[in-house]
């Protein structure tokens, strides 16, 4: 949910202006750049993006530059009307209001108006960039009126244990969407459409209340944390109710068609029925987009739990590789941490086709090289790592502004079979051998300790080539010997990515991208906040 975004997905920043420097024609003139493989996702927002209702415009202007550095899909925030006009969308009020109706004190959402959202989608379509929607389907917030109904308190640490007798409470569960009326959906919500709340208005009491009525219970096909993890916050939707199921299924088809979506992220997947998630995905793929890419945000560091979730959904989703996040974070905080164990017990190791790879807040250059340049998983780059973040603890751009070099290198050189050299605890490397379309190949070496070097095989077809570090961290030139080996160095606490100095499109790697040359946001960056 929202807290997970703050903690793990890294607080991301706002966009800059110089990205419009590259035109669509420039992209189309490079046939090697338009490869359909090695796709890359950008989480195109951060928690502290300003409440200036211009984020959709900000993204629209950013798209050509993002496309130029290898971004194929953008994951945008939940643009449905929130309970608060400054809400990020996780405090969701109305699924069908995309910034079009005067509700909750505003016509627009925090991110902008529906028209601005549609303009963003059209620009993305013209550039061949897919749009993924962040779908918040676990709960509703900001009810229009309270209702009285029977409920029982449950132990907050064991939600499957009742700690009171049924009693009448007054909960905020009435949704009539007066600003929208019946447009797009005539469904109105009342207490029968929920199974839990956390506030009794009549007693002004905060607790977790399970609604008590025939057939009412928590969903059983959810995470088992705290006994049962169905309840998360606000008014918890009851997916055993056929009216709820029908309305949300219809919404899935509606929004996918309205915005020509390429994908969705299911927020809080650990907290609502896996059976309904499977039904939802099948329905939207059948009625709107048969190739819809779906990310399930099932937050668990236990690989067994993640594999169980994927199995429940017949592997129809990609899951966030939380164990990899944990490994990256743990290694980054551990002096002399063993790099050889980075992928141990991770989803990308077990089910690479179902792994989405987020990146930890620290350890950024090494982590991004491991995520972007290897062959498995579905990498995701974060907005704040490109632009910096705001908030109480703002962050500078990741990798000293060199992240676009890695994203471009992924698009140009990270192809073909892979050979790992995970033979030292504090210095590892790997080689990508290229394929018919992208034959250049590349060699990557990293250290979280002292300076080191590693002899790696790139193949005799590269004999006598001179390879240099595209990260410009190491100034050496490595000459490949007649047998196809090179001795590749790396500085301490650093990563180097070695590519033939005469490889095609080397000139693209260091093209200007706002933020790539300086870790400090400039005036143009600030003006877009």
Beta strands, then each sheet from edge to edge (+ up, - down):
strand 1: 41-43
strand 2: 73-76
strand 3: 81-82
strand 4: 92-94
strand 5: 130-135
strand 6: 139-140
strand 7: 145-155
strand 8: 158-162
strand 9: 167-174
strand 10: 194-200
strand 11: 205-211
strand 12: 235-237
strand 13: 263-266
strand 14: 293-296
strand 15: 318-320
strand 16: 355-357
strand 17: 378-382
strand 18: 418-424
strand 19: 427-432
strand 20: 442-447
strand 21: 452-457
strand 22: 466-469
strand 23: 478-479
strand 24: 485-490
strand 25: 494-500
sheet 1: 1+ 2+ 5+ 13+ 14+ 15+ 16+ 17+ 1+
sheet 2: 3+ 4-
sheet 3: 6+ 12- 10+ 11- 7+ 8-
sheet 4: 6+ 12- 10+ 11- 7+ 9-
sheet 5: 18+ 19- 20+ 25- 22+ 23-
sheet 6: 21+ 24-
end
